[in-house]
Amino acid sequence: MNHIPPLPALDADTQLEIYTHRSIRYTPDGQESVDRLAELGSSVLSMAVVHTLFSKQPKLPAEELKEKHNEILITKVPEWVSLYGMKSKVRGVADRSILDRPEEYNFLFNSYVGAVYDQKGFPSIIQWIGRLVDPEAPTIPLPGDGASPPPYTSNSSLHSSPAATTSTTLSSATLDSPPPQNVPSSMTVLATFNQTCAQRGMTINWDATADGPSHQPRWVVRCLVNGVLRGTGVGRNQKVAKEEAAKQAYQSLWGH
């Protein structure tokens, strides 16, 4: 496979959860959340693979369909994980060789699939997984869609209409508008910080580590904006530490 479709984007919070190895997720809520995504992703991935195979060969015998489905899940998932560089993003693993175990890379990929399904819906899954399974397919039809896709229509005429011009102007004004003058409360600062950075095209990276006993861990989360450290939070769990790091970063960038 010379090229693969881009990995669907997820919000920073979800990526942090997925790429934090389950062995250091001390909080039950954090572990349970990713476990649910992995379970959801396993079912969704299986459905997407079968749908793609069926769309390409509707008369494929059931046994052959089952064999192809199983072969893809066994042989292609580790290949996709490698091509997307997903294992290199996992944090909190001393012996990285364990990420080569089938249960580890399947859990990682299924978690990501589950998160994409949760945030973007099944159509996004079909187009992503469908292109992975069958790179030559121009468009994978959605389940229940028996009609041919509509022909491509240029939107260039929309740009000259007054309504479109107004919409574009408002969008630009929103992007250029200053952030709120007061630093938000800890309950809303993370969402406000993520939204403000996204509007300004800023890249956020989170670096989370934990130490101490498993029943009483101490989490440290560092917030880097465009590669520059802007905040460091410490807390009893990852969420609290991350919110504190986001608050510091917000103050560093716009608190004056």
Order of alpha helices (4+ residues) and beta strands (2+ residues): alpha-alpha-alpha-alpha-alpha-alpha-alpha-beta-beta-beta-alpha
